[in-house]
Amino acid sequence: MDQAPRAGQGRPGGDPLPDSGEYAGYWLREIVKPNLAPGSYVTYEVVVRLYLVPGLGRKRLDKLRVSDVQTWINEVGRTCQCCAQGKDERRNPAQRRCCALGRCCPRQPASRTCGPCSGRCCPRRSPKG
């Protein structure tokens, strides 16, 4: 059975546990990649990179609470991801069309991004009108 990194195992300074971002990297490398389909790995890697690490990545695992995760889920569901991820900002200046120009789109993640919860945990959004 695979085990997560433990206190002092190859970690400078002997930190008690990795932070959420470090653990997510370990989980992707050691659990997901060797045991799941390549498409699953790609999907999980995107979610970890775009949502989990920016939102919870610095939180130490021994300090992470259910309320932290629920607050993060709610925040992702109501945050414009174009703004949060700098999507419009990375476009060629002549092609910028929304957030980088001060006109928030607001692009929120699709309910399916929540995966197994099927959007039940994310705030409901009204249809665009």
CNS distance restraints for C-alpha pairs under 8 A (distance, minus, plus):
assign (resid   2 and name CA) (resid  31 and name CA) 7.56 0.50 0.50
assign (resid   4 and name CA) (resid  23 and name CA) 7.65 0.50 0.50
assign (resid   4 and name CA) (resid  26 and name CA) 7.67 0.50 0.50
assign (resid   4 and name CA) (resid  27 and name CA) 7.91 0.50 0.50
assign (resid   5 and name CA) (resid   9 and name CA) 6.56 0.50 0.50
assign (resid   5 and name CA) (resid  17 and name CA) 7.40 0.50 0.50
assign (resid   5 and name CA) (resid  18 and name CA) 7.51 0.50 0.50
assign (resid   5 and name CA) (resid  23 and name CA) 7.96 0.50 0.50
assign (resid   6 and name CA) (resid  16 and name CA) 7.26 0.50 0.50
assign (resid   6 and name CA) (resid  17 and name CA) 6.36 0.50 0.50
assign (resid   7 and name CA) (resid  11 and name CA) 7.77 0.50 0.50
assign (resid   7 and name CA) (resid  14 and name CA) 6.22 0.50 0.50
assign (resid   7 and name CA) (resid  15 and name CA) 6.20 0.50 0.50
assign (resid   7 and name CA) (resid  16 and name CA) 4.44 0.50 0.50
assign (resid   7 and name CA) (resid  17 and name CA) 5.58 0.50 0.50
assign (resid   8 and name CA) (resid  12 and name CA) 7.57 0.50 0.50
assign (resid   8 and name CA) (resid  13 and name CA) 7.49 0.50 0.50
assign (resid   8 and name CA) (resid  14 and name CA) 4.01 0.50 0.50
assign (resid   8 and name CA) (resid  15 and name CA) 6.19 0.50 0.50
assign (resid   8 and name CA) (resid  16 and name CA) 6.62 0.50 0.50
assign (resid   9 and name CA) (resid  14 and name CA) 7.27 0.50 0.50
assign (resid  10 and name CA) (resid  14 and name CA) 7.76 0.50 0.50
assign (resid  11 and name CA) (resid  15 and name CA) 6.61 0.50 0.50
assign (resid  17 and name CA) (resid  60 and name CA) 6.70 0.50 0.50
assign (resid  17 and name CA) (resid  61 and name CA) 6.29 0.50 0.50
assign (resid  17 and name CA) (resid  62 and name CA) 6.67 0.50 0.50
assign (resid  18 and name CA) (resid  22 and name CA) 5.71 0.50 0.50
assign (resid  18 and name CA) (resid  23 and name CA) 5.95 0.50 0.50
assign (resid  18 and name CA) (resid  60 and name CA) 6.05 0.50 0.50
assign (resid  18 and name CA) (resid  61 and name CA) 6.41 0.50 0.50
assign (resid  19 and name CA) (resid  23 and name CA) 6.21 0.50 0.50
assign (resid  19 and name CA) (resid  57 and name CA) 6.35 0.50 0.50
assign (resid  19 and name CA) (resid  58 and name CA) 5.53 0.50 0.50
assign (resid  19 and name CA) (resid  59 and name CA) 5.32 0.50 0.50
assign (resid  19 and name CA) (resid  60 and name CA) 3.84 0.50 0.50
assign (resid  19 and name CA) (resid  61 and name CA) 5.41 0.50 0.50
assign (resid  20 and name CA) (resid  24 and name CA) 6.00 0.50 0.50
assign (resid  20 and name CA) (resid  53 and name CA) 7.26 0.50 0.50
assign (resid  20 and name CA) (resid  56 and name CA) 6.24 0.50 0.50
assign (resid  20 and name CA) (resid  57 and name CA) 4.70 0.50 0.50
assign (resid  20 and name CA) (resid  58 and name CA) 6.16 0.50 0.50
assign (resid  20 and name CA) (resid  59 and name CA) 5.63 0.50 0.50
assign (resid  20 and name CA) (resid  60 and name CA) 5.81 0.50 0.50
assign (resid  20 and name CA) (resid  61 and name CA) 5.69 0.50 0.50
assign (resid  21 and name CA) (resid  25 and name CA) 6.32 0.50 0.50
assign (resid  21 and name CA) (resid  52 and name CA) 7.41 0.50 0.50
assign (resid  21 and name CA) (resid  53 and name CA) 5.10 0.50 0.50
assign (resid  21 and name CA) (resid  56 and name CA) 7.06 0.50 0.50
assign (resid  21 and name CA) (resid  57 and name CA) 3.85 0.50 0.50
assign (resid  21 and name CA) (resid  58 and name CA) 6.29 0.50 0.50
assign (resid  21 and name CA) (resid  59 and name CA) 7.85 0.50 0.50
assign (resid  22 and name CA) (resid  26 and name CA) 6.32 0.50 0.50
assign (resid  22 and name CA) (resid  57 and name CA) 7.31 0.50 0.50
assign (resid  23 and name CA) (resid  27 and name CA) 6.00 0.50 0.50
assign (resid  24 and name CA) (resid  28 and name CA) 6.11 0.50 0.50
assign (resid  24 and name CA) (resid  48 and name CA) 6.86 0.50 0.50
assign (resid  24 and name CA) (resid  53 and name CA) 7.91 0.50 0.50
assign (resid  25 and name CA) (resid  29 and name CA) 6.17 0.50 0.50
assign (resid  26 and name CA) (resid  30 and name CA) 5.73 0.50 0.50
assign (resid  26 and name CA) (resid  31 and name CA) 7.58 0.50 0.50
assign (resid  27 and name CA) (resid  31 and name CA) 5.09 0.50 0.50
assign (resid  27 and name CA) (resid  32 and name CA) 6.29 0.50 0.50
assign (resid  28 and name CA) (resid  32 and name CA) 4.82 0.50 0.50
assign (resid  28 and name CA) (resid  33 and name CA) 5.89 0.50 0.50
assign (resid  28 and name CA) (resid  41 and name CA) 7.08 0.50 0.50
assign (resid  28 and name CA) (resid  44 and name CA) 7.53 0.50 0.50
assign (resid  28 and name CA) (resid  45 and name CA) 6.90 0.50 0.50
assign (resid  29 and name CA) (resid  33 and name CA) 5.48 0.50 0.50
assign (resid  29 and name CA) (resid  34 and name CA) 7.43 0.50 0.50
assign (resid  30 and name CA) (resid  34 and name CA) 6.53 0.50 0.50
assign (resid  31 and name CA) (resid  35 and name CA) 6.11 0.50 0.50
assign (resid  32 and name CA) (resid  36 and name CA) 5.44 0.50 0.50
assign (resid  32 and name CA) (resid  40 and name CA) 7.81 0.50 0.50
assign (resid  32 and name CA) (resid  41 and name CA) 5.98 0.50 0.50
assign (resid  33 and name CA) (resid  37 and name CA) 7.55 0.50 0.50
assign (resid  33 and name CA) (resid  38 and name CA) 6.98 0.50 0.50
assign (resid  33 and name CA) (resid  41 and name CA) 5.63 0.50 0.50
assign (resid  36 and name CA) (resid  40 and name CA) 6.25 0.50 0.50
assign (resid  36 and name CA) (resid  41 and name CA) 6.71 0.50 0.50
assign (resid  37 and name CA) (resid  41 and name CA) 6.57 0.50 0.50
assign (resid  38 and name CA) (resid  42 and name CA) 6.32 0.50 0.50
assign (resid  39 and name CA) (resid  43 and name CA) 6.24 0.50 0.50
assign (resid  40 and name CA) (resid  44 and name CA) 6.12 0.50 0.50
assign (resid  41 and name CA) (resid  45 and name CA) 5.94 0.50 0.50
assign (resid  42 and name CA) (resid  46 and name CA) 6.29 0.50 0.50
assign (resid  43 and name CA) (resid  47 and name CA) 6.45 0.50 0.50
assign (resid  44 and name CA) (resid  48 and name CA) 6.07 0.50 0.50
assign (resid  45 and name CA) (resid  49 and name CA) 5.98 0.50 0.50
assign (resid  46 and name CA) (resid  50 and name CA) 5.84 0.50 0.50
assign (resid  46 and name CA) (resid  51 and name CA) 7.93 0.50 0.50
assign (resid  47 and name CA) (resid  51 and name CA) 5.43 0.50 0.50
assign (resid  47 and name CA) (resid  52 and name CA) 6.48 0.50 0.50
assign (resid  47 and name CA) (resid 113 and name CA) 7.81 0.50 0.50
assign (resid  48 and name CA) (resid  52 and name CA) 4.66 0.50 0.50
assign (resid  48 and name CA) (resid  53 and name CA) 5.79 0.50 0.50
assign (resid  49 and name CA) (resid  53 and name CA) 5.69 0.50 0.50
assign (resid  49 and name CA) (resid  54 and name CA) 7.33 0.50 0.50
assign (resid  50 and name CA) (resid  54 and name CA) 6.70 0.50 0.50
assign (resid  50 and name CA) (resid  85 and name CA) 7.23 0.50 0.50
assign (resid  51 and name CA) (resid  55 and name CA) 6.08 0.50 0.50
assign (resid  51 and name CA) (resid  76 and name CA) 7.26 0.50 0.50
assign (resid  52 and name CA) (resid  56 and name CA) 5.54 0.50 0.50
assign (resid  52 and name CA) (resid  57 and name CA) 6.28 0.50 0.50
assign (resid  53 and name CA) (resid  57 and name CA) 3.89 0.50 0.50
assign (resid  53 and name CA) (resid  58 and name CA) 7.46 0.50 0.50
assign (resid  55 and name CA) (resid  72 and name CA) 6.39 0.50 0.50
assign (resid  56 and name CA) (resid  69 and name CA) 7.81 0.50 0.50
assign (resid  56 and name CA) (resid  72 and name CA) 7.32 0.50 0.50
assign (resid  59 and name CA) (resid  63 and name CA) 6.77 0.50 0.50
assign (resid  59 and name CA) (resid  64 and name CA) 6.24 0.50 0.50
assign (resid  60 and name CA) (resid  64 and name CA) 6.17 0.50 0.50
assign (resid  64 and name CA) (resid  68 and name CA) 6.41 0.50 0.50
assign (resid  64 and name CA) (resid  69 and name CA) 7.64 0.50 0.50
assign (resid  65 and name CA) (resid  69 and name CA) 6.63 0.50 0.50
assign (resid  66 and name CA) (resid  70 and name CA) 6.20 0.50 0.50
assign (resid  67 and name CA) (resid  71 and name CA) 5.97 0.50 0.50
assign (resid  68 and name CA) (resid  72 and name CA) 6.12 0.50 0.50
assign (resid  69 and name CA) (resid  73 and name CA) 6.13 0.50 0.50
assign (resid  70 and name CA) (resid  74 and name CA) 6.16 0.50 0.50
assign (resid  71 and name CA) (resid  75 and name CA) 6.09 0.50 0.50
assign (resid  72 and name CA) (resid  76 and name CA) 6.14 0.50 0.50
assign (resid  73 and name CA) (resid  77 and name CA) 6.27 0.50 0.50
assign (resid  73 and name CA) (resid 121 and name CA) 7.21 0.50 0.50
assign (resid  73 and name CA) (resid 122 and name CA) 6.37 0.50 0.50
assign (resid  74 and name CA) (resid  78 and name CA) 6.50 0.50 0.50
assign (resid  74 and name CA) (resid 121 and name CA) 7.46 0.50 0.50
assign (resid  74 and name CA) (resid 122 and name CA) 5.60 0.50 0.50
assign (resid  74 and name CA) (resid 123 and name CA) 6.26 0.50 0.50
assign (resid  75 and name CA) (resid  79 and name CA) 5.93 0.50 0.50
assign (resid  76 and name CA) (resid  81 and name CA) 7.85 0.50 0.50
assign (resid  76 and name CA) (resid 108 and name CA) 7.61 0.50 0.50
assign (resid  76 and name CA) (resid 109 and name CA) 7.46 0.50 0.50
assign (resid  77 and name CA) (resid 108 and name CA) 6.21 0.50 0.50
assign (resid  77 and name CA) (resid 109 and name CA) 6.40 0.50 0.50
assign (resid  77 and name CA) (resid 122 and name CA) 5.40 0.50 0.50
assign (resid  77 and name CA) (resid 123 and name CA) 5.98 0.50 0.50
assign (resid  78 and name CA) (resid 108 and name CA) 6.42 0.50 0.50
assign (resid  78 and name CA) (resid 123 and name CA) 7.03 0.50 0.50
assign (resid  79 and name CA) (resid  84 and name CA) 7.20 0.50 0.50
assign (resid  79 and name CA) (resid 106 and name CA) 7.60 0.50 0.50
assign (resid  79 and name CA) (resid 107 and name CA) 7.66 0.50 0.50
assign (resid  79 and name CA) (resid 108 and name CA) 6.09 0.50 0.50
assign (resid  80 and name CA) (resid  84 and name CA) 6.24 0.50 0.50
assign (resid  80 and name CA) (resid 104 and name CA) 7.43 0.50 0.50
assign (resid  80 and name CA) (resid 105 and name CA) 7.25 0.50 0.50
assign (resid  80 and name CA) (resid 106 and name CA) 4.68 0.50 0.50
assign (resid  80 and name CA) (resid 107 and name CA) 4.66 0.50 0.50
assign (resid  80 and name CA) (resid 108 and name CA) 5.06 0.50 0.50
assign (resid  81 and name CA) (resid  85 and name CA) 5.63 0.50 0.50
assign (resid  81 and name CA) (resid  86 and name CA) 7.80 0.50 0.50
assign (resid  81 and name CA) (resid  87 and name CA) 7.87 0.50 0.50
assign (resid  81 and name CA) (resid 106 and name CA) 7.43 0.50 0.50
assign (resid  81 and name CA) (resid 107 and name CA) 5.44 0.50 0.50
assign (resid  81 and name CA) (resid 108 and name CA) 5.59 0.50 0.50
assign (resid  81 and name CA) (resid 109 and name CA) 6.92 0.50 0.50
assign (resid  82 and name CA) (resid  86 and name CA) 5.66 0.50 0.50
assign (resid  82 and name CA) (resid  87 and name CA) 4.93 0.50 0.50
assign (resid  82 and name CA) (resid  88 and name CA) 6.26 0.50 0.50
assign (resid  82 and name CA) (resid  99 and name CA) 6.80 0.50 0.50
assign (resid  82 and name CA) (resid 105 and name CA) 7.49 0.50 0.50
assign (resid  82 and name CA) (resid 106 and name CA) 7.18 0.50 0.50
assign (resid  82 and name CA) (resid 107 and name CA) 5.79 0.50 0.50
assign (resid  82 and name CA) (resid 108 and name CA) 7.98 0.50 0.50
assign (resid  83 and name CA) (resid  87 and name CA) 6.75 0.50 0.50
assign (resid  83 and name CA) (resid  88 and name CA) 7.35 0.50 0.50
assign (resid  83 and name CA) (resid  99 and name CA) 5.83 0.50 0.50
assign (resid  83 and name CA) (resid 100 and name CA) 7.72 0.50 0.50
assign (resid  83 and name CA) (resid 104 and name CA) 7.26 0.50 0.50
assign (resid  86 and name CA) (resid  90 and name CA) 6.26 0.50 0.50
assign (resid  86 and name CA) (resid 100 and name CA) 7.91 0.50 0.50
assign (resid  87 and name CA) (resid  91 and name CA) 6.95 0.50 0.50
assign (resid  88 and name CA) (resid  96 and name CA) 5.65 0.50 0.50
assign (resid  88 and name CA) (resid  97 and name CA) 6.95 0.50 0.50
assign (resid  88 and name CA) (resid  98 and name CA) 6.59 0.50 0.50
assign (resid  88 and name CA) (resid  99 and name CA) 5.98 0.50 0.50
assign (resid  88 and name CA) (resid 100 and name CA) 5.56 0.50 0.50
assign (resid  89 and name CA) (resid  93 and name CA) 7.88 0.50 0.50
assign (resid  89 and name CA) (resid  96 and name CA) 7.00 0.50 0.50
assign (resid  89 and name CA) (resid  99 and name CA) 7.32 0.50 0.50
assign (resid  89 and name CA) (resid 100 and name CA) 5.03 0.50 0.50
assign (resid  91 and name CA) (resid  95 and name CA) 6.03 0.50 0.50
assign (resid  91 and name CA) (resid  96 and name CA) 5.74 0.50 0.50
assign (resid  92 and name CA) (resid  96 and name CA) 6.46 0.50 0.50
assign (resid  96 and name CA) (resid 100 and name CA) 6.50 0.50 0.50
assign (resid  96 and name CA) (resid 101 and name CA) 6.99 0.50 0.50
assign (resid  97 and name CA) (resid 101 and name CA) 6.63 0.50 0.50
assign (resid  97 and name CA) (resid 103 and name CA) 7.85 0.50 0.50
assign (resid  98 and name CA) (resid 102 and name CA) 6.48 0.50 0.50
assign (resid  98 and name CA) (resid 103 and name CA) 4.66 0.50 0.50
assign (resid  98 and name CA) (resid 104 and name CA) 5.52 0.50 0.50
assign (resid  98 and name CA) (resid 105 and name CA) 5.76 0.50 0.50
assign (resid  99 and name CA) (resid 103 and name CA) 4.95 0.50 0.50
assign (resid  99 and name CA) (resid 104 and name CA) 4.39 0.50 0.50
assign (resid  99 and name CA) (resid 105 and name CA) 6.37 0.50 0.50
assign (resid 109 and name CA) (resid 113 and name CA) 6.23 0.50 0.50
assign (resid 110 and name CA) (resid 114 and name CA) 7.79 0.50 0.50
assign (resid 111 and name CA) (resid 115 and name CA) 7.82 0.50 0.50
assign (resid 111 and name CA) (resid 118 and name CA) 6.18 0.50 0.50
assign (resid 111 and name CA) (resid 119 and name CA) 4.51 0.50 0.50
assign (resid 111 and name CA) (resid 122 and name CA) 7.36 0.50 0.50
assign (resid 112 and name CA) (resid 118 and name CA) 5.66 0.50 0.50
assign (resid 112 and name CA) (resid 119 and name CA) 6.33 0.50 0.50
assign (resid 113 and name CA) (resid 118 and name CA) 7.94 0.50 0.50
assign (resid 113 and name CA) (resid 119 and name CA) 7.69 0.50 0.50
assign (resid 114 and name CA) (resid 118 and name CA) 5.91 0.50 0.50
assign (resid 114 and name CA) (resid 119 and name CA) 5.51 0.50 0.50
assign (resid 114 and name CA) (resid 121 and name CA) 7.88 0.50 0.50
assign (resid 114 and name CA) (resid 122 and name CA) 7.58 0.50 0.50
assign (resid 115 and name CA) (resid 119 and name CA) 7.42 0.50 0.50
assign (resid 117 and name CA) (resid 121 and name CA) 6.51 0.50 0.50
assign (resid 119 and name CA) (resid 123 and name CA) 7.89 0.50 0.50
